[in-house]
Amino acid sequence: MKQVEYVTSAGWAIFVSSLKKVRKSGGNIKLASLNLRPKHIFELPELENIIDAFSTVEDAITAFNKDNRAREY
């Protein structure tokens, strides 16, 4: 999301709705490289407690790998 400069509240609502569907299927979504503006909006409604966000794509991938290993046990 490095190049995304703005996300409306409606955009976040669609994102959260999609996240719920993905999680019902056993998947997950993680955000990476948020710009300051969308990151600020992301933090306001406490979306950060619902969706994991990481500084880099590499950090997000590492988190996915940890999640997958935790499911194996």
C-alpha positions as CSV (number, residue, x, y, z in Angstrom):
1,M,0.0,0.0,0.0
2,K,3.0,2.2,-0.3
3,Q,1.6,4.2,-3.2
4,V,-1.9,4.6,-1.8
5,E,-2.4,8.1,-0.6
6,Y,-6.0,8.0,0.7
7,V,-8.6,5.5,1.7
8,T,-12.1,6.6,2.5
9,S,-14.1,5.2,5.4
10,A,-16.2,3.3,2.8
11,G,-13.0,1.8,1.4
12,W,-12.0,0.6,4.9
13,A,-15.5,-0.8,5.4
14,I,-15.2,-2.8,2.1
15,F,-11.7,-4.0,3.2
16,V,-13.0,-5.2,6.6
17,S,-15.9,-7.0,4.9
18,S,-13.5,-8.7,2.6
19,L,-11.3,-9.6,5.5
20,K,-14.2,-11.3,7.3
21,K,-14.9,-13.4,4.2
22,V,-11.3,-14.4,3.8
23,R,-11.0,-15.4,7.4
24,K,-14.2,-17.5,7.2
25,S,-12.3,-19.4,4.5
26,G,-9.3,-19.9,6.7
27,G,-7.2,-17.2,5.2
28,N,-6.0,-13.8,6.4
29,I,-5.0,-10.4,5.1
30,K,-2.1,-8.3,6.3
31,L,-1.2,-4.8,5.2
32,A,2.3,-3.6,4.4
33,S,4.0,-0.3,3.8
34,L,1.1,2.0,4.7
35,N,1.7,5.7,3.8
36,L,1.2,8.1,6.6
37,R,-2.1,9.4,5.5
38,P,-3.9,6.0,5.1
39,K,-2.1,4.8,8.2
40,H,-3.5,7.7,10.2
41,I,-7.1,6.8,9.0
42,F,-6.3,3.2,9.7
43,E,-5.5,3.9,13.3
44,L,-8.5,6.2,14.0
45,P,-11.3,3.6,14.0
46,E,-8.9,1.1,15.7
47,L,-8.8,-1.0,12.6
48,E,-5.3,-1.8,13.7
49,N,-6.8,-4.2,16.3
50,I,-8.6,-6.1,13.5
51,I,-6.1,-6.1,10.6
52,D,-2.3,-6.6,11.0
53,A,-0.2,-3.9,9.4
54,F,3.5,-4.1,8.9
55,S,6.2,-1.6,7.9
56,T,7.5,-3.8,5.1
57,V,6.2,-6.5,2.8
58,E,8.9,-8.7,4.2
59,D,7.6,-8.3,7.7
60,A,4.1,-9.2,6.5
61,I,5.4,-12.3,4.8
62,T,7.2,-13.3,8.0
63,A,4.0,-12.9,10.0
64,F,2.1,-15.1,7.5
65,N,4.8,-17.7,7.8
66,K,4.6,-17.6,11.6
67,D,0.8,-17.9,11.4
68,N,1.0,-20.9,9.2
69,R,3.5,-22.6,11.5
70,A,1.3,-22.0,14.5
71,R,-1.6,-23.6,12.7
72,E,0.5,-26.8,12.1
73,Y,0.7,-27.4,15.9
